[in-house]
């Protein structure tokens, strides 16, 4: 016989999860459109089709929403990268696969590049050090990339001044620029930029690989 109280609790949990998902999806669109400074909680509530009070019942403010979105984006990035068997690849092939994986994630989800640029303007003030499962995934990826870099250094392919954390930072900055800032480049140099995504993908990979080489 079904326990009606348990069924009720399950329904509440399901509805809460759905509501949180709606709020996060709305917040993502607002942050993409207006940046951190231009986003307001009432606009997020309106887009999510819930009351502002309900948004505040789940999140203390837009800072917490922004941090949760950043964590969500990071988890998805690590999930995608951790399925790659870097240890089975030659060092240069492995690093190429890593950079291409990051680039493809930025390309598949334009929000990542836009939010990266937005936080660059704020000095990363609204980004928090990940914890829990996200941190575990981050450290797992760092360890795998560290092993690749050490193999490359032992073979005389890579220099020893860049670690996995700096490689992640370099890759994020260069890829976000290539994916999200081509319009700025066109205005700066006064001519049209190459529009083929594969061109910029290859450029990002080669630029970073050359920086790594001994």
C-alpha positions as CSV (number, residue, x, y, z in Angstrom):
1,X,0.0,0.0,0.0
2,X,1.4,3.5,-0.9
3,X,2.2,5.8,1.9
4,X,0.3,9.0,1.1
5,X,2.7,11.1,3.3
6,X,5.7,9.8,1.5
7,X,4.0,10.4,-1.9
8,X,3.3,14.0,-0.8
9,X,7.0,14.6,0.2
10,X,8.1,13.1,-3.1
11,X,5.7,15.5,-5.0
12,X,7.0,18.5,-3.0
13,X,10.6,17.6,-3.8
14,X,9.8,17.1,-7.5
15,X,8.0,20.4,-7.7
16,X,10.8,22.2,-5.8
17,X,13.4,20.8,-8.2
18,X,11.3,21.9,-11.2
19,X,10.9,25.4,-9.8
20,X,14.6,25.7,-9.1
21,X,15.3,24.6,-12.7
22,X,12.9,27.3,-14.0
23,X,14.6,30.0,-11.9
24,X,18.1,29.0,-12.9
25,X,17.1,28.9,-16.6
26,X,15.5,32.4,-16.3
27,X,18.6,33.7,-14.4
28,X,20.9,32.3,-17.1
29,X,19.0,34.3,-19.8
30,X,18.9,37.5,-17.7
31,X,22.6,37.3,-17.0
32,X,23.4,36.7,-20.7
33,X,21.3,39.6,-21.8
34,X,22.0,42.1,-19.1
35,X,25.3,41.0,-17.4
36,X,25.5,40.8,-13.6
37,X,25.0,44.5,-12.9
38,X,22.0,44.8,-15.2
39,X,20.2,41.8,-13.9
40,X,17.4,42.2,-11.3
41,X,15.7,39.6,-9.2
42,X,12.2,40.8,-10.3
43,X,13.2,40.3,-13.9
44,X,14.3,36.7,-13.1
45,X,11.1,36.0,-11.3
46,X,9.0,37.4,-14.2
47,X,10.9,35.3,-16.8
48,X,10.6,32.2,-14.6
49,X,6.8,33.0,-14.1
50,X,7.1,32.8,-10.4
51,X,6.9,35.4,-7.6
52,X,10.0,37.3,-6.5
53,X,9.3,36.0,-2.9
54,X,9.5,32.4,-4.2
55,X,12.8,33.1,-5.9
56,X,14.1,34.5,-2.6
57,X,12.9,31.4,-0.8
58,X,15.4,29.4,-2.8
59,X,18.2,31.9,-3.3
60,X,19.4,34.8,-1.1
61,X,20.1,37.1,-4.1
62,X,21.5,37.3,-7.6
63,X,25.0,36.7,-6.2
64,X,24.0,33.2,-5.0
65,X,22.1,32.6,-8.3
66,X,25.2,33.6,-10.3
67,X,27.4,31.3,-8.2
68,X,25.0,28.4,-8.7
69,X,25.0,29.0,-12.5
70,X,28.8,29.1,-12.5
71,X,28.9,25.8,-10.6
72,X,26.4,24.2,-13.0
73,X,28.4,25.3,-16.0
74,X,31.6,24.0,-14.5
75,X,30.1,20.6,-13.6
76,X,29.0,20.2,-17.2
77,X,32.4,21.2,-18.5
78,X,34.1,18.7,-16.2
79,X,31.7,15.9,-17.1
80,X,32.4,16.4,-20.8
81,X,36.2,16.5,-20.3
82,X,36.4,13.6,-17.9
83,X,35.1,11.1,-20.4
84,X,38.3,11.6,-22.5
85,X,41.0,9.0,-21.9
86,X,43.9,11.4,-21.7
87,X,46.2,8.8,-20.2
88,X,45.9,6.6,-23.4
89,X,47.0,9.5,-25.7
90,X,50.4,10.9,-26.6
91,X,50.9,14.1,-24.7
92,X,50.4,16.6,-27.6
93,X,47.3,14.6,-28.7
94,X,45.9,14.7,-25.2
95,X,46.4,18.4,-24.7
96,X,44.9,19.0,-28.2
97,X,41.8,16.9,-27.2
98,X,41.5,18.9,-23.9
99,X,41.6,22.3,-25.7
100,X,39.2,21.2,-28.4
101,X,36.9,19.8,-25.7
102,X,36.8,23.2,-23.9
103,X,36.4,25.1,-27.2
104,X,33.4,22.8,-28.2
105,X,31.8,23.4,-24.9
106,X,32.0,27.2,-25.3
107,X,30.7,26.9,-28.9
108,X,27.8,24.7,-27.8
109,X,26.8,27.0,-25.0
110,X,27.4,30.7,-25.9
111,X,26.4,31.6,-22.3
112,X,29.8,30.4,-21.1
113,X,31.8,32.9,-23.1
114,X,29.5,35.8,-22.3
115,X,29.5,35.1,-18.6
116,X,33.3,34.7,-18.7
117,X,33.7,38.1,-20.3
118,X,31.2,39.6,-17.8
119,X,33.1,38.3,-14.8
120,X,36.4,39.5,-16.3
121,X,35.0,43.0,-16.0
122,X,34.3,42.3,-12.3
123,X,37.6,40.6,-11.5
124,X,35.8,37.4,-10.8
125,X,34.1,38.9,-7.8
126,X,31.0,36.7,-8.1
127,X,32.8,33.4,-8.7
128,X,33.2,31.1,-5.8
129,X,35.7,28.2,-5.3
130,X,33.7,25.1,-6.1
131,X,33.0,22.6,-3.4
132,X,31.6,19.0,-3.1
133,X,31.2,17.1,-6.3
134,X,32.3,20.0,-8.6
135,X,35.6,20.4,-6.7
136,X,36.2,16.6,-6.8
137,X,35.7,16.7,-10.6
138,X,37.9,19.7,-11.0
139,X,40.8,18.1,-9.0
140,X,40.3,14.8,-10.9
141,X,40.7,16.7,-14.2
142,X,43.8,18.6,-12.9
143,X,45.4,15.3,-11.9
144,X,44.8,13.8,-15.3
145,X,46.2,16.8,-17.1
146,X,49.1,17.0,-14.7
147,X,50.1,13.5,-15.7
148,X,49.9,14.4,-19.4
149,X,52.1,17.5,-18.8
150,X,54.6,15.5,-16.8
151,X,54.8,12.9,-19.6
152,X,55.3,15.7,-22.1
153,X,58.0,17.3,-20.0
154,X,59.8,14.0,-19.5
155,X,59.8,13.5,-23.3
156,X,61.2,17.0,-23.8
157,X,58.0,18.1,-25.6
158,X,56.6,20.6,-23.0
159,X,58.3,23.2,-20.9
160,X,57.8,22.9,-17.1
161,X,56.5,26.3,-16.2
162,X,52.8,25.7,-16.9
163,X,50.7,23.4,-14.6
164,X,47.2,22.1,-15.1
165,X,45.6,25.1,-13.2
166,X,47.4,27.6,-15.4
167,X,46.6,25.6,-18.5
168,X,42.9,25.7,-17.6
169,X,43.1,29.5,-17.1
170,X,45.0,30.1,-20.4
171,X,42.6,27.9,-22.3
172,X,39.5,29.6,-20.8
173,X,40.8,33.1,-21.6
174,X,41.9,32.3,-25.2
175,X,38.9,30.2,-26.1
176,X,36.4,32.7,-24.7
177,X,38.1,35.4,-26.7
178,X,37.9,33.4,-29.9
179,X,34.3,32.4,-29.4
180,X,32.8,35.5,-27.9
181,X,34.9,38.5,-28.9
182,X,35.3,38.3,-32.6
183,X,32.9,41.3,-33.0
184,X,35.2,43.4,-30.9
185,X,38.2,42.2,-33.0
186,X,36.5,43.3,-36.2
187,X,35.8,46.8,-34.8
188,X,39.3,47.1,-33.4
189,X,41.2,46.2,-36.7
190,X,38.5,47.6,-39.0
191,X,38.0,44.5,-41.1
192,X,35.9,41.3,-41.0
193,X,37.2,38.4,-39.0
194,X,37.2,34.8,-40.2
195,X,33.7,33.4,-39.5
196,X,34.5,29.7,-39.7
197,X,34.4,28.2,-36.2
198,X,36.9,25.5,-37.2
199,X,39.5,28.3,-38.1
200,X,39.3,29.8,-34.6
201,X,39.2,26.3,-32.9
202,X,42.5,25.4,-34.7
203,X,44.0,28.8,-33.9
204,X,43.2,28.3,-30.2
205,X,44.8,24.9,-30.1
206,X,47.9,25.8,-32.0
207,X,48.4,29.0,-30.0
208,X,48.3,27.2,-26.6
209,X,50.3,24.2,-27.8
210,X,53.1,26.5,-29.0
211,X,53.1,28.2,-25.6
212,X,53.5,24.8,-23.9
213,X,56.4,23.5,-26.1
214,X,59.9,23.3,-24.7
